[in-house]
């Protein structure tokens, strides 16, 4: 795993957690719990990839990002609130596309 992938996924995990805290401050406990779970899963898979020095945990990072995108799109459709859901969707798409791009270039 290269440093770019590591930093992008770590940044995304912390972004998701911070957006969950923003959602909690707005009165949504579901946002806090789901973002903590998603952020913890991404961090666990990244550190597993670092410890094992293998690339297969990156696949689970991508699956977690897709699951989080699905959840945030559902939340946007049900609540129709712009922030922080759209920010989470945008950052998830960016993290997913960059991680896939790096994986396709055999840089991971």
C-alpha positions in Angstrom: 0.0 0.0 0.0 1.4 3.4 -0.9 1.2 6.5 1.2 -1.4 8.2 -1.0 -3.9 5.4 -0.5 -3.2 5.3 3.2 -3.7 9.1 3.7 -6.8 9.3 1.5 -8.6 6.5 3.3 -7.5 7.7 6.7 -8.7 11.2 5.8 -12.0 9.8 4.6 -12.5 7.8 7.8 -12.0 10.8 9.9 -14.2 12.9 7.6 -17.0 10.4 8.1 -16.6 10.4 11.8 -16.6 14.2 11.9 -19.7 14.4 9.7 -21.4 11.9 12.1 -20.6 14.2 15.0 -22.1 17.1 13.0 -25.2 15.1 12.4 -25.4 14.2 16.1 -25.2 17.9 17.1 -28.1 18.4 14.7 -30.1 15.8 16.6 -29.4 12.5 14.7 -28.1 9.7 16.9 -28.3 7.4 13.9 -25.7 9.5 12.0 -23.3 9.3 14.9 -23.6 5.6 15.4 -23.4 4.8 11.7 -20.4 7.1 11.0 -18.5 5.7 14.0 -19.1 2.1 12.7 -18.1 3.1 9.1 -15.0 5.0 10.2 -13.9 2.3 12.6 -14.3 -0.4 9.8 -12.2 1.7 7.4 -9.5 2.3 9.9 -9.4 -1.4 10.9 -9.0 -2.5 7.3 -6.3 0.0 6.6 -4.3 -0.9 9.6 -4.8 -4.6 8.8 -3.4 -3.9 5.3 -0.4 -2.2 6.9 0.2 -4.9 9.5 -0.2 -7.8 7.1 1.6 -6.0 4.2 -1.2 -7.3 1.9 -3.5 -5.6 -0.5 -6.7 -7.7 0.0 -8.0 -5.4 2.9 -8.3 -2.6 0.3 -11.1 -4.5 -1.3 -13.0 -4.4 2.1 -12.2 -0.7 2.4 -13.9 -0.2 -1.0 -16.9 -2.3 0.1 -17.2 -0.2 3.2 -17.1 3.0 1.2 -19.8 1.7 -1.1 -21.9 0.7 1.9 -21.4 4.2 3.4 -22.3 5.8 0.1 -25.5 3.7 0.0 -26.4 4.7 3.5 -25.8 8.4 3.0 -27.7 8.4 -0.3 -30.6 6.8 1.6 -30.3 9.4 4.4 -30.4 12.2 1.8 -33.4 10.8 0.1 -35.3 10.4 3.4 -34.4 13.6 5.1 -33.8 16.0 2.2 -31.2 17.9 4.3 -28.2 19.1 2.4 -25.5 19.1 5.1 -23.7 17.0 6.3 -25.1 14.2 4.0 -24.1 15.7 0.7 -20.6 16.4 2.0 -20.4 12.7 3.1 -21.5 11.6 -0.4 -19.1 13.8 -2.1 -16.1 12.8 0.1 -17.1 9.1 -0.3 -17.2 9.4 -4.1 -13.8 11.1 -4.1 -12.2 8.5 -1.8 -13.7 5.6 -3.8 -12.6 7.0 -7.2 -9.0 7.8 -6.0 -8.6 4.4 -4.3 -9.9 2.6 -7.4 -7.6 4.7 -9.6 -4.6 3.9 -7.5 -5.5 0.2 -7.4 -5.9 0.1 -11.2 -2.4 1.6 -11.6 -0.9 -1.1 -9.4 0.2 1.5 -6.9 -1.5 -0.1 -3.9 
